[in-house]
Amino acid sequence: MAKNEKISEHGFKVFVVLTFTGTSVLNVPGALIGKAKQDAWIAAIIGIIIALLIVAFYNKVATQLGNMTLVGYAHKVMGKRVGKIISVYFVIFLILNCASVLWIVGNFISTAILEETPQIIVNGLFMIVVIFGCRLGIEVVTRSAEVLYPWAIAGYLTLIIFTLPSMKLRNLKPFFEAKSIDVFHAVLLFESFVPLTFIAFLMIFPVSINNIKEGKKAFNKGIIVAGVLLVLLTSVTILALGTEWANRSVYPSYALARSIQLANALERVEAITAMVWIIAIFYKTVLYFYGAVIGFSEILSLKDYKALTLPLGVIIVILSQVIYPDVVYEMDWDTTTWIPYVFTNAILIPLFLIIVDRIKNK
């Protein structure tokens, strides 16, 4: 791993925000509305509060890791053999996540924007950019994020502001009608889609941050900024579209952007918002891909991770074609199998390693 690469605290915060809002802007509002209906905004707020607790846990884990990645920590605590088994399992998790995000961006572009373009072409071209970014290094990636960050925030705010004339308060009523179990399930989906996937930052955070203490603060700030944006977008989607229309849309936030029309003078705003989403999805894909490449390079004891970027990138493009047969399967996977799967990798593995490490130390 390139341990000489260092990320500024602001760069890390920006990276967190863009990663948080990546695919979440496309699939989280619809998933929450599908479960909690007009009370989805409540589930989003509860989700942000729990997300801060999860990030606090990851900050504790990062302190325990010292100057190691999660894979390196697994080798140290469990020894080479058992450590490699755990590491391979975790890296496969990152690879599958990367393929999943690539499928989402390919499906979105090929169905909503470039309808006659085969999805594999979209996935392949997108992955080339991701590989190129990873080969340049995580420091360069976060610097580019700092440049694009203001434009991304401006894009989200533009969507919210231009939707104001279409909002109807009655779409939020009646308040608190959703059953507690439905809100609970919506919160679980929120945690599984966003903060639990931040376990991938433990492949970067302990090693590349200039100041670990300031990095923890940046982590929290990034969660708060992105969380507020996501709560606003979920609320705006309900207010402007209503729960029935939003629930019928595969990508309700994109449908929201397409509905914007001001005095026949401002149309096609969805092109701008789609560009912002694709930028954010790029950084989320980079996070998973970089973590997977770094993890495999440590498992194989390689000095330079760059040799793995091309072959692993090809594997991920192939996986992205078969990981989900269709949208229905993807939605079913997200609401059933995905939750325990991400919980195992994001909570149980780091918690197990910390407990074993402390027992060994005593």
TITISE-784314 format. One record per residue (C-alpha): z, x, y; residue in three letters. Coordinates in steps of 0.1 Angstrom, whole numbers, padded with zeros to 4 digits, always signed. Example, Ala and Ser with C-alpha at 12.3 -4.5 7.8 and 13.67 -1.06 7.14 Angstrom:
<zapas>
+0078+0123-0045ALA;+0071+0137-0011SER;
</zapas>
This chain:
<zapas>
+0000+0000+0000MET;-0008+0011+0035ALA;+0028+0015+0047LYS;+0017+0031+0079ASN;+0004-0003+0091GLU;+0029-0019+0115LYS;+0029-0054+0129ILE;+0044-0063+0163SER;+0070-0092+0165GLU;+0046-0113+0186HIS;+0017-0106+0162GLY;+0039-0117+0133PHE;+0049-0149+0151LYS;+0013-0157+0158VAL;+0003-0150+0122PHE;+0030-0174+0110VAL;+0018-0202+0134VAL;-0018-0199+0123LEU;-0009-0197+0087THR;+0014-0227+0090PHE;-0013-0248+0106THR;-0041-0236+0083GLY;-0048-0262+0056THR;-0016-0281+0067SER;-0034-0297+0096VAL;-0060-0311+0072LEU;-0039-0323+0043ASN;-0003-0327+0054VAL;-0007-0357+0078PRO;-0026-0376+0051GLY;-0002-0367+0023ALA;+0029-0377+0044LEU;+0012-0410+0056ILE;+0002-0418+0020GLY;+0039-0416+0009LYS;+0060-0427+0040ALA;+0034-0447+0058LYS;+0043-0452+0095GLN;+0076-0433+0089ASP;+0056-0401+0081ALA;+0067-0386+0114TRP;+0103-0389+0103ILE;+0095-0370+0071ALA;+0078-0343+0091ALA;+0108-0338+0114ILE;+0131-0336+0083ILE;+0107-0312+0067GLY;+0108-0289+0097ILE;+0146-0288+0096ILE;+0146-0279+0059ILE;+0118-0254+0066ALA;+0141-0235+0089LEU;+0167-0233+0061LEU;+0140-0220+0037ILE;+0129-0193+0062VAL;+0166-0183+0067ALA;+0166-0178+0029PHE;+0135-0156+0031TYR;+0150-0136+0059ASN;+0180-0129+0037LYS;+0157-0119+0009VAL;+0137-0096+0032ALA;+0170-0078+0042THR;+0177-0073+0005GLN;+0142-0059-0001LEU;+0146-0031+0024GLY;+0113-0013+0026ASN;+0098-0029-0005MET;+0075-0058-0013THR;+0087-0086-0036LEU;+0067-0070-0064VAL;+0082-0036-0058GLY;+0117-0052-0057TYR;+0110-0069-0091ALA;+0102-0035-0106HIS;+0133-0019-0092LYS;+0157-0047-0103VAL;+0142-0056-0137MET;+0126-0023-0148GLY;+0089-0016-0153LYS;+0082-0038-0183ARG;+0101-0070-0173VAL;+0094-0063-0136GLY;+0056-0062-0143LYS;+0057-0095-0162ILE;+0074-0112-0133ILE;+0051-0095-0108SER;+0019-0105-0127VAL;+0031-0141-0128TYR;+0038-0141-0091PHE;+0005-0124-0082VAL;-0014-0150-0103ILE;+0004-0176-0082PHE;-0010-0159-0050LEU;-0045-0158-0065ILE;-0045-0194-0075LEU;-0032-0203-0040ASN;-0060-0183-0024CYS;-0086-0200-0047ALA;-0071-0234-0038SER;-0073-0228+0000VAL;-0109-0215-0005LEU;-0118-0247-0023TRP;-0103-0268+0005ILE;-0123-0250+0032VAL;-0154-0251+0011GLY;-0150-0288+0004ASN;-0142-0296+0040PHE;-0173-0277+0054ILE;-0197-0289+0027SER;-0187-0326+0029THR;-0178-0330+0066ALA;-0200-0305+0085ILE;-0228-0288+0064LEU;-0234-0317+0040GLU;-0265-0301+0024GLU;-0250-0267+0019THR;-0237-0259-0016PRO;-0200-0253-0017GLN;-0203-0220-0035ILE;-0224-0206-0006ILE;-0197-0217+0019VAL;-0169-0202-0003ASN;-0188-0169-0008GLY;-0195-0164+0029LEU;-0160-0173+0039PHE;-0146-0149+0013MET;-0167-0120+0026ILE;-0150-0123+0059VAL;-0116-0125+0043VAL;-0124-0093+0022ILE;-0136-0076+0053PHE;-0104-0085+0072GLY;-0082-0073+0044CYS;-0100-0040+0041ARG;-0094-0034+0078LEU;-0057-0039+0072GLY;-0030-0064+0081ILE;-0023-0047+0114GLU;-0059-0054+0125VAL;-0057-0089+0112VAL;-0026-0098+0132THR;-0041-0082+0163ARG;-0071-0104+0160SER;-0047-0134+0155ALA;-0031-0126+0188GLU;-0065-0128+0205VAL;-0075-0161+0189LEU;-0040-0177+0191TYR;-0044-0191+0227PRO;-0077-0207+0218TRP;-0062-0223+0186ALA;-0033-0238+0206ILE;-0057-0250+0232ALA;-0078-0267+0205GLY;-0048-0285+0191TYR;-0036-0296+0225LEU;-0071-0308+0234THR;-0072-0330+0203LEU;-0038-0345+0212ILE;-0045-0351+0249ILE;-0080-0367+0243PHE;-0065-0390+0217THR;-0040-0405+0241LEU;-0062-0434+0252PRO;-0066-0445+0216SER;-0029-0445+0207MET;-0012-0478+0200LYS;+0026-0479+0197LEU;+0025-0509+0173ARG;+0010-0485+0147ASN;+0045-0470+0144LEU;+0062-0503+0138LYS;+0082-0514+0120PRO;+0104-0483+0122PHE;+0123-0471+0091PHE;+0105-0495+0068GLU;+0096-0469+0042ALA;+0120-0466+0012LYS;+0143-0436+0011SER;+0126-0423-0021ILE;+0092-0424-0004ASP;+0104-0404+0026VAL;+0121-0380+0002PHE;+0089-0375-0017HIS;+0070-0370+0015ALA;+0095-0343+0026VAL;+0091-0326-0008LEU;+0053-0326-0003LEU;+0058-0311+0032PHE;+0080-0283+0019GLU;+0056-0275-0010SER;+0026-0274+0013PHE;+0041-0253+0041VAL;+0074-0233+0040PRO;+0076-0227+0003LEU;+0042-0210+0004THR;+0056-0185+0029PHE;+0070-0166+0000ILE;+0037-0147+0003ALA;+0051-0132+0036PHE;+0075-0112+0015LEU;+0045-0090+0004MET;+0042-0080+0041ILE;+0074-0088+0061PHE;+0098-0061+0048PRO;+0073-0033+0049VAL;+0051-0038+0079SER;+0073-0053+0107ILE;+0083-0028+0134ASN;+0118-0042+0138ASN;+0132-0063+0110ILE;+0158-0080+0132LYS;+0132-0091+0158GLU;+0108-0100+0129GLY;+0133-0125+0116LYS;+0135-0142+0151LYS;+0097-0142+0152ALA;+0096-0159+0118PHE;+0118-0187+0131ASN;+0099-0190+0164LYS;+0066-0193+0145GLY;+0080-0221+0123ILE;+0093-0240+0153ILE;+0061-0238+0173VAL;+0039-0247+0143ALA;+0063-0274+0132GLY;+0062-0291+0165VAL;+0024-0291+0165LEU;+0024-0306+0130LEU;+0049-0333+0139VAL;+0028-0342+0170LEU;-0005-0343+0150LEU;+0011-0365+0123THR;+0024-0389+0149SER;-0009-0389+0168VAL;-0028-0396+0136THR;-0006-0427+0130ILE;-0007-0439+0166LEU;-0045-0436+0170ALA;-0058-0444+0135LEU;-0030-0465+0119GLY;-0017-0460+0084THR;-0044-0479+0066GLU;-0074-0459+0081TRP;-0055-0426+0079ALA;-0047-0433+0042ASN;-0083-0439+0034ARG;-0095-0407+0050SER;-0096-0375+0029VAL;-0090-0355+0062TYR;-0074-0379+0086PRO;-0069-0354+0114SER;-0107-0347+0113TYR;-0114-0384+0114ALA;-0091-0385+0144LEU;-0112-0359+0162ALA;-0144-0378+0154ARG;-0129-0410+0169SER;-0126-0393+0203ILE;-0150-0408+0229GLN;-0143-0408+0266LEU;-0167-0430+0287ALA;-0197-0420+0266ASN;-0194-0385+0283ALA;-0172-0366+0258LEU;-0182-0368+0222GLU;-0184-0345+0191ARG;-0149-0330+0198VAL;-0145-0326+0161GLU;-0168-0296+0162ALA;-0143-0277+0184ILE;-0113-0288+0164THR;-0131-0279+0131ALA;-0137-0244+0144MET;-0100-0241+0153VAL;-0090-0253+0118TRP;-0113-0228+0101ILE;-0098-0200+0121ILE;-0063-0210+0110ALA;-0074-0214+0074ILE;-0089-0179+0075PHE;-0055-0164+0083TYR;-0038-0185+0055LYS;-0065-0172+0030THR;-0059-0136+0042VAL;-0022-0140+0037LEU;-0026-0150+0000TYR;-0055-0125-0007PHE;-0037-0096+0010TYR;-0005-0103-0009GLY;-0024-0105-0042ALA;-0043-0073-0037VAL;-0012-0054-0026ILE;+0007-0068-0056GLY;-0019-0058-0081PHE;-0022-0023-0065SER;+0016-0019-0070GLU;+0015-0032-0106ILE;-0014-0007-0114LEU;+0003+0021-0094SER;-0028+0025-0072LEU;-0025+0045-0039LYS;-0053+0025-0022ASP;-0055-0013-0025TYR;-0090-0015-0010LYS;-0107-0007-0043ALA;-0094-0041-0056LEU;-0106-0062-0027THR;-0142-0068-0039LEU;-0136-0075-0076PRO;-0106-0097-0068LEU;-0127-0115-0041GLY;-0154-0123-0066VAL;-0129-0136-0091ILE;-0114-0159-0064ILE;-0148-0173-0054VAL;-0155-0181-0091ILE;-0120-0197-0095LEU;-0125-0218-0063SER;-0155-0235-0081GLN;-0134-0246-0111VAL;-0098-0249-0098ILE;-0103-0286-0088TYR;-0130-0308-0103PRO;-0128-0332-0074ASP;-0107-0345-0045VAL;-0089-0370-0067VAL;-0078-0343-0091TYR;-0067-0321-0062GLU;-0045-0349-0047MET;-0030-0357-0081ASP;-0022-0320-0087TRP;-0006-0317-0052ASP;+0017-0347-0058THR;+0028-0338-0093THR;+0024-0304-0109THR;+0022-0284-0076TRP;+0058-0291-0065ILE;+0077-0276-0095PRO;+0051-0248-0097TYR;+0056-0236-0061VAL;+0094-0241-0063PHE;+0095-0218-0093THR;+0077-0190-0075ASN;+0091-0195-0040ALA;+0128-0201-0048ILE;+0137-0193-0084LEU;+0120-0159-0087ILE;+0135-0143-0055PRO;+0169-0160-0061LEU;+0169-0147-0097PHE;+0160-0111-0086LEU;+0188-0111-0059ILE;+0214-0124-0083ILE;+0205-0098-0109VAL;+0205-0070-0083ASP;+0239-0079-0071ARG;+0253-0081-0106ILE;+0239-0047-0114LYS;+0254-0033-0082ASN;+0288-0046-0090LYS;
</zapas>
